[in-house]
Amino acid sequence: MSHKLVLLRHGQSQWNLENRFTGWADVDLSERGIEEARSAGRALHDGDYRFDIALTSVLKRSIHTLWIVLHELDQVWLTVEKDWQLNERHYGALQGLNKAEMTQLHGEEQVHRWRRGYTIRPPEMEAEDLHALSVDPKYLGLQSVPSTESLEDTFNRVVAYWERSVRPLILSGKRVLIVAHGNSLRALVKYLDNMSDADITSLNIPTGIPLVYQLNDDLTPKEHFYLANQDALDKAVSEVKNQSTAQ
């Protein structure tokens, strides 16, 4: 028996459009992001994909992407579970700042280390901002809200969520859709594909294009592929790759 898992990065957010570090800032989809979500839903519908449960983060750009996808699939009734462990990586004090401006200020190498270094944490969020986040109702059940995260930190919480929630669902025969974020999905792909810490730094996941995994009985991957033609995929990946220097 094989299992199918679909991963989807949310559509372009307003801060993706403005080339800002977003992290846990709860910004919404841009107009393009709404259309990307519709396109993802149509691609899944045309491929005859159906789901038993959907999982997403507690951030609205991810949740709204999922709503649009379920509308296109005519599955708005589907059970949805939201968990902070699927959130984007926390970018600390960088959140809200423009990536190109930070590149001019700190240099391309430093910004690349903040964005892509596996164990590198950006500067910590200011105490006032951290307090505001800690009293946000979305995180009231969280014992300690992070002030910044490395990709390794994100990997650890995503894998913990996989083991606790996702793995049992798939093994029980559920068809699972996960709508999340660039770095939380990069972390999951690293785990599924057993990628090295070095290799994950060059992986880019485009917004709004479903990524399908065919899994063996032990949930190791048989294959994976995007529901997009190669030209569209290459263009979308290139946009993500070039975000730090975009003007």
N, C-alpha and C positions, 0 to 999 in steps of 0.2 A: 504494500500500500504506500502511495506517495501522498504528500501534503502540499498544498499551495498556500503561500503567504504573499500578500500584496502590501508594499510599502509606498507611501506617497509623501513627498515633501509639500508642505502647504504652498499655495500660490504666492506670487510676489506680494510682499507686504509694502506698506507705505514707506517704511524705513529701508527696505531693500531698494526701492525706487530712488530714495534719497541717499543711498550708499552709506547708511549709518550702521554702526554696531547696534544690534537689537537685543540679543540675549533674552532676559526675562521681562523686558519692557513689553507691555501688552498692547502693541499696536495692531491695527487691523489691515485687511487686504487692500491693495490698490485696485483700481479699475482693471488693470491688466491681470492682477492676481485673481480677481473674481472670474475673469474669462478663462484663465488657466485652470481653475478648479472645475469650471463647466466642461472644458475640453478633456480633463482627466476623467470626469464622470462619463462623458460620452464614449471615450476610448474603452473604459471598463464595460459599459453597456454594450457597445458593438462587439466586444470580445466575449460576451455572454458570461461575465463574471458576476457571481452572486456571493453574498456573505451572510454569516450567522451572527457576527459580532464585529463591532468597530472599536478601536482603541485610539485615544488621542491625548494630547497634553491638556493643561488647564489654560492655555493661552488662546485668545480669540482668533488669531489668524489661522491657527490649526483647526479649531472647532468650526469656524465658518467655512473653511475649505471642505471639511467633512460634511457639513450640512448640504452644501451645494452638490457634492458628489452623490450623496444619498438621494437627493432630489432627482438627479439625472438617472439614477438607477431605479427609481421608484421604490426605494427601500427606506423611506424616512421613518418607518416604524422600528427600524433595527435597534437592538440594544447597543448603547454606547457607554463605554467606560472611560473616564478621564483621570489622568494621574500626572502629578508634577514630575515624576521620574522620566516622562517623555518630553519634558520641556527642552527648549533650546539650551545650549551651553550658556552659563552665566558669564557675561563679559565684564563684570565688575564696574570699575570707574570708566571704562570705555563706552558703556552703553549710552547711546544717543549721540556719540561723536562721529563725525564724518571720516570714513576710512582714508580717503585721498588726502584730507587735511592732516590726519595723523601720520600719514606716510611722509608728507612734506616736513612735518615738525620733528618726527622721531627717526625718519629714515625707513626705506623699504625693508631692510633686513629685520629691524626691530618689530615692525608691524607684522611681517611674515611670521616671526617667532610667536607673537601674541596670538595670531590667527591659527597657525598650523603646528606650532611646537606641541608635541604630544603631552609633555609634562609641565609646560609653561603656563602659569596663571597670570592673567592681566592684573594691573593694580587693583587693590580692593575698593569696593564701593564705599563712599563716604558714610559715616555713622548715621547721619540723618536719613539718608536714602535707604540704608539697610533697615533702620527702624520702621520706616514706612512700608517696606516690603514685608517685614516680619508680622505686621498687624493686618496685612491684606487678608481678607477672608479666604482666599484661595489656598493660603499656606498656614492656616491656624492649626492644622493637625501635624505640621512639620516641626520637629523638636528644635532644629537649628537651621535657619535660612542661610545659605552660603553668601559670602560677600564677593566671591569670584570663583571661577572654576577653570581648570585645565581640561583638555579633551580627555585625559585619563580619568579625571573625576566624573565627567559625563559618562564615559564608558562604564565605569563601575556601577553607577546608579541605573543605567539602562540595562545592563546585564542582570542586575539584581531584579529588576522588573520583569525581564524575560523569564528568568527562572521561576519567579513567584507567580506570574500571571499568564504570560503568553504561551510558554511551553506547555503547561497543562491544558490550555484551551485547544491548541493544535493537536496534541496527542489524543484528546477526546473526540477528534473528528470535526471540530469547528473550523469553518472557513473564516479566516481573520484578515481584516483590513486595518493597517496602522497608518494613521495620518499624523505626522510629527514634523520635525525640523531638520535643517541641514546637518547639524552636528549630532543630534540624538540619533538620526538615521545613519550617519557615518559610523557612529559607535556600534550600532547594531550590525551593520554590514561588516565591520571589522571582526566582530565576534563570529558571525555566521561563516564568513569566508576565511577565518583564521589568518587575517592579515597582520603583518608585522607593524610595530610602532612606527617604523620609517615609512612603510608603504601607505599608511593611512593618511599621512600628511599631504599626499598628492591626489587623494580621492575627492572628486567634486560631484555632488548630487544636485541635479537641476530641480527647479521649482515646477510643480504641476505636471510631472510625467510619472505615471505609475511604474514601479519597479516590481516585477513578478519573480518570486522564488519558487522553484520546484524543490521540495525537500524529501529526503529519504525517510525511512521509518525512524531513524535515530535523529532526525531533523538536521542532518548535514545536507548541504546543498547539492542537488543534482545539476541544476543550471539556474541562471537568472538572466532576465532580459527586461528592457524597457519597452513600454507600449508606445513607440514612436519610431518614425523612420530615421535613418542614420544622420541625415543632414540636419533635421530639427533637433536631434539629440546633441550633435556636435556643437551647434549654435548655442543651445541652452547651457551646456557644460562650460563652454568658453566664457559666457557671461558671468557665471559664478566664479570662475577662475580669475577673472580680471577685475573683480569688484574693488580690490584695495587701491587700484591705480586709476579707476574711472573718475572722470572729472564731472 
